[in-house]
């Protein structure tokens, strides 16, 4: 099996999501952490929200734009 090339955004995502307290809070395990593209479509709200933040930064979105995207997503998830 060929080793998968990870972009910097993938590495950042993985470092953040491997935080033990965040994993406990989000109720996910390390097997669920993939690439940024995978995480953007995750069923886990914590994984997806972090992925949205990393993606927004990599796209040079403003902090307000990132906040609004993540807030709207999480608001929709809570319904």
ZIGI-V63550 format. One record per residue. N is the residue number from 1. RES is the residue in one letter. SS is DSSP state (H for helix, E for strand, - for the rest). PHI is phi in degrees with one decimal (none if undefined). PSI is psi in whole degrees, -180 to 180 (999 if undefined). Layout:
((N RES SS PHI PSI) (N RES SS PHI PSI))
This chain:
((1 X - none 132) (2 X - -75.2 143) (3 X - -72.6 136) (4 X - -79.4 131) (5 X - -77.6 128) (6 X - -105.9 131) (7 X - -77.6 165) (8 X H -57.0 -40) (9 X H -63.9 -34) (10 X H -65.6 -42) (11 X H -65.7 -43) (12 X H -61.4 -47) (13 X H -55.5 -47) (14 X H -65.5 -40) (15 X H -62.0 -46) (16 X H -65.0 -47) (17 X H -73.3 -14) (18 X - -86.1 3) (19 X - -64.6 126) (20 X H -58.7 -43) (21 X H -68.3 -38) (22 X H -66.6 -39) (23 X H -62.6 -40) (24 X H -66.1 -46) (25 X H -61.8 -44) (26 X H -82.8 -7) (27 X - 53.7 51) (28 X - -133.6 166) (29 X - -119.9 171) (30 X H -62.8 -23) (31 X H -66.5 -22) (32 X H -85.3 -7) (33 X - -90.4 117) (34 X - -119.0 -139) (35 X - -83.3 170) (36 X H -59.4 -43) (37 X H -60.6 -41) (38 X H -64.2 -46) (39 X H -64.4 -31) (40 X - -65.0 -16) (41 X - -115.8 15) (42 X - -66.0 148) (43 X - -78.6 -16) (44 X - -84.3 122) (45 X H -63.4 -36) (46 X H -68.5 -47) (47 X H -58.9 -47) (48 X H -66.6 -41) (49 X H -64.4 -43) (50 X H -63.8 -41) (51 X H -61.1 -39) (52 X H -64.2 -39) (53 X H -66.1 -47) (54 X H -63.1 -42) (55 X H -62.8 -43) (56 X H -61.4 -42) (57 X H -65.0 -43) (58 X H -68.0 -22) (59 X - -92.0 4) (60 X - 61.5 34) (61 X - -73.2 156) (62 X - -72.3 161) (63 X H -59.0 -39) (64 X H -64.1 -42) (65 X H -63.1 -44) (66 X H -64.0 -47) (67 X H -56.4 -48) (68 X H -62.3 -42) (69 X H -62.7 -48) (70 X H -68.3 -43) (71 X H -59.8 -47) (72 X H -62.0 -41) (73 X H -62.8 -51) (74 X H -66.4 -35) (75 X H -61.9 -42) (76 X H -67.3 -32) (77 X H -71.5 -27) (78 X - -81.5 -8) (79 X - -78.6 999))
